[in-house]
Amino acid sequence: MMKKVEVVAAVISSGGRIFATQRGYGEWKDWWEFPGGKVEAGETPQQALVREIREELSAEITIESFLHTVEWDYPSFHLTMHCYMCSLACDGLVLMEHEAARWLGYNELWDVRWLPADEGLLPLIAARLLDVDASLAEFIESSIVPRYAGFDKAHREDHARSVILRALDLARFYPVSRSIVYAAAACHDLGLVAGREVHHLESGRIIRAMPELLRWFTADEIELIAQAAEDHRASAKGEPRSIYGRIVAEADRLIEPIQIIRRTVQYGLSHYPDLSREEHWQRTLDHLQEKYAEGGYLKLWIPESPNAVQLAALRIIIADRVELRRVFDTVWEEEKKD
């Protein structure tokens, strides 16, 4: 019979982020987990959790709600882990046992190497942070976001999650369905499997052909999701057909000047590896002028978005050829090292 171990874990949240700790000992040293520990004889899981957090973090918590019980087979034992959403009832946390800790937002949850049992909680935690249906979050995180892993460096999983987060942030200004916004943002670039030029149309086709979505959406809602994906492309000649398309289009335009230049260089290196450095410089210059400079085709759709200020800052850099070349050279050297 495999040894059985019963533990509790606290998913401590604050300001849209959750608290993660890094082990400093044992077989799983340096892996990340949610703080907690074993349930002692005579304790309820809730009592054990309060005690463990006092011992591990020298802190008091308020247990808000039950999240999930994880059943996981490690090589030498079977783990039963009762997990609870919690908040801090005091100021400050002190690491008594762990070597490091981080507060992680939704799009940072996958940045650390989690213990296997803890990693399975991430879709449920994402649903709590994003205020969406837990089963929909499980489907998006297990079946949709991983598809981005095969795309170019500027359109990997981190891009999908960043667009999701920005789209849901913009959605708070409008009377819209968060679930529709979530699904549309998650699926908007799936069509990259067919190439960049037609990816927006292919994304719509993929969405319409996805029967799993009928679990959460009507046929009309799926059509809204598909249209939002089709309409998100910056070079589209017409306006998005719905508020969902405008939200996803705006969320896809993360206008952070240096990051825009970096993504342009990344795309060039990925798709045109035989070009020389000077040819990549010219390609970067042409792309930025065509899309982002005064008179470029990029349009902003949501007035509440911070993109307008960032676009103005980017245009100042584009107009200053010496500064733009300096930024390009810096980004080029960093990307070539990778």
N, C-alpha and C positions, 0 to 999 in steps of 0.2 A: 504494500500500500504506500502510495506517495504521501509524504508529509504534507499536512495542510496548515496554512498560516492565514490568520484573519487579521486584517489591518484596516485602518481608516486613513483618509486623505482629505486635506482641506484645499479647496480651490478658492483662494482668497482673491476677491476682486475689489478694485478701486479705480474710479475714473475711467472705466472702459478697458482696464488692463487686469491681468491675473498674475499672481506671484508664483514664480518657479524657483526651485533650489537645485544646486548641483552637489552630488555626493562627493565626499572627500575621503572615502574609505571603501575597503572591501572589493569584491569581484566587479562591482558595477561603478567603481570610482570614475568620476568625471561625467557620468551620465546625469541627466536632469529628471526631476520628479516633482510631484506635489508633496508638500510637507505633511507628515503624519507618522503613524507607527502602529504597533501591535495593540490589540484590545486585550487588556488584562482580565483575569478572572473576576467576576462580579461587576464589571463595568458595562454600561451600555456603549454603543459606538459613539454616541454624542459625548458622553463623559470622557471616553478615551481620547477623542479628538481634542477637546479642550485641554486635557492634561498634556498631550503630546506637543501641542503648539506652545504651551508654556515652557516645556522642557527644551524644545528645539529652537524656538525663536524668541523666548522671553516675552511673549505677547499674549494678550487676551483677544479672543475672537467671539463674534456672534454668528451662530450657525443659522443661515437664512433658509436653506431648503436642501432636501436630498437631491442629488444629481443622478447617481448611477452606482450599481454594484458591478465591479469588474471581476470576472473569473478568468484566471490566466495560469497556464502551466509553464513554470520555469523548469530548467533541467532537473533540479533537485527537490522541488516542492510545488504544490498547487496554492496559488494565491487567491484569496477572496478579499477584495478591497472595496469598502463602502466609502463613497465619495460624496462630499457635501459642498454646496456653495456657501461661502462665508464672507464676512466683512470684518475689518479690524475694529475692536472696541477700545483701542488705545493708540497712542502715537508711537511709531517706531517699531522696528523689528531688529533683533540682534541674532546673528548666526552663531548658535551654540555648537552645532554639529556639522553643518555644511560648509563647503569651501567657497561658494559663490551663490549669488541670487540675482534674479532679474524680474522686472515688471514687463510683461509682454502684452502688446496689443494684438488684435486679431491677425493682422498681416505679419506678425512676428512669431506666432505660435510655433511655426515649423522651422524656426531658425536654430533651434538647439536640438541636441541628440537626446531624445526622451527614452526613459526605460520603457520596454515594450508594453507593459500593462498600462502605464500612464498615457502613452501615445494614443491609445484607442479612445481616450476621452476627448481628444481635440475637436472632432466635429460637434459634439454636444456643447463644449465650451464655446466654440465659434457661434453656435446658434444662440446661446445666452448673450454673448457680446454684441451680436448683430440684431437680436430681437426678431429672429425668424424661426419657423417651424423646425424642430429638431430632426425630424425624419428627412425633410428637404435638405437641411445642412449636411446630414450624413450622406445623402446621394450626391450632392454637389462636391463635397470634399473627397469622396471615395471614387466617383465615376467621371466627374467633369474636370475639376482642376488638374488631376494628374495627366490629362491629355496635353497640357501645355508643356510638359517636360521635354517633348520632342521638337519644340519650335525653336526659333533663333533666340539668342541670348536676351534680346530685348522683350521677348514675349513668353517668358517661362511662367512657372507657377506664381512667382512673386508679383508679376505683372497682373495676372488674373485676380489675385487677392487684393492688390492695391486698387484696381478698378472697382471691385465689389465694395470695398470700404468707402471709397469716394462717392460711389453712386448712392449708397445708403445714407451717407451724410447729406448729400444734396436732396434726397427724397424727403427729408424732414420738413422741407419748405413747401411741400405740395401734398394734396389729398390723394395719394397713390397707394397701391398695394406694395408693401415692402417685399413680399415674396416674389412678385413679378419683377421688381427692380433687381432683386438678388439673382434670380435665374437668368435674366437678360444680361446682366453684367458678367456673370460667371461664364455664359456661353458665347459672348460676343465675338471672340476670336477663334472659335473652334474651326472655322473654315480655312485657317492657315494651312491645313493639310493639303489644300488644293492650290496653294500659291497666294502671294500677297495681292495680286491684281484683282482677283475675284473672291477674296476670302470673306467679305461681308455677305455676298450672295450665298456662298456655300454655307456660311454659318446659319443663315435662315433655313436653308434646305435641311441641314442636320437637325435643327431644333424641331422643325415640323415632322421629321421622321423619327422622333424620339418618344416611343410610347410610354416610357416611364413617367413623363411629365403629366400624363393624365391622372396620376395619383393625387396631384396637388392643384391642377389647373383645368379649366374648361377648354374646349377647342378654341373659343374666341380669345381666351387669355394666352394660350400658346401662340396664336397668331400675333398678338401684341408683342410677345417675347421675340418671335422671329423677326418681326418688322423692326424692332428696336436694334437687333443685331445687324440687320441689313442697312439701317440708316446711320450707324455710328461712325462710318468712315469719314475722315476729315475732308477728303477730296470729293465727297458726294455733291452733286450740283444742286439738289433740292434740299428743302428743310426736312428734318425728321417728321414722320407722320403723326407722332404722338408725344406726350410728355415723357413717356418711357424712353423713346428714342433720343430725345433731347438730353435726358439725364445720363444715359449710357454714353452718348457722344461726348458730353462734357466731362464725364468721369474718366473717359479714355484719354483725355487731353491733359495729362499731368504736365503742366508747363512749369518746370523748374529748369532755369536756363542751362546750367551745366549738365543736368541729366538729359535734357533734350539733345545736346551736342554729343554726349556720350552714347546715347542710343542710336544716333545717326552713324557714328563711327562703328559701333558694334554691328549694326545691320550691314554696313559696307564690308567689314571684315568677314562676316559670315557668308554673304552672297557674292562678293566680288574679291575673293582672296588673291587673285593674280594682279590686281591693280597695284601700282607703286604708291608710295606715301604721297607724292604730289598729286597723283590721280585721285586718291582718297580725299585729299584736301579739296580738290576742285568739286568732287561729288558732294561732299559735305556742304560746301559753300552754295552750290546750286540748289540743293534740297532745302536748306534753311531759307534761302531767298524766295524760293517758289512757295513754300508752305507758311513760314512764320513772319517774314518781313512785311513792312507796310505794303498793302495790296496783295499779300499772299492769300492762298485759298482757304486757310484755316478760319473757321467761324466759331464764335463762342455762343452758346445757347442758353445758359442759365445765369441770370444776373447775380445770384447769390454765390457763385463760384469765385474762388480766389484767383482764377486763371488770368483775369484781366490785368491785374497788377504784375503778375509774373511774365505775361506776354510782353508788356511794355519794357520790362527789364531785359528780356531776351532780345527785343528789337534794338535796344541800345548797343548790346554786344555785337549783333549782326552788322549794325551800321559802322562799327569801329573795326575795320579790317585787321588792324594790328592786334587788338585785344582778342578778336575771334581766332586769329592764327595762334596766339599764345595759348588759348584754351584748347584748341584743337591739338597742338603739339603735346600739351600735358596729358590730355586724355589718350592720345595715340600711344604714348610711351607706357601709360598704365595698362591699357588694353593689350598691347603686344607682350607685356610681361606675363599676363595671364595665359 
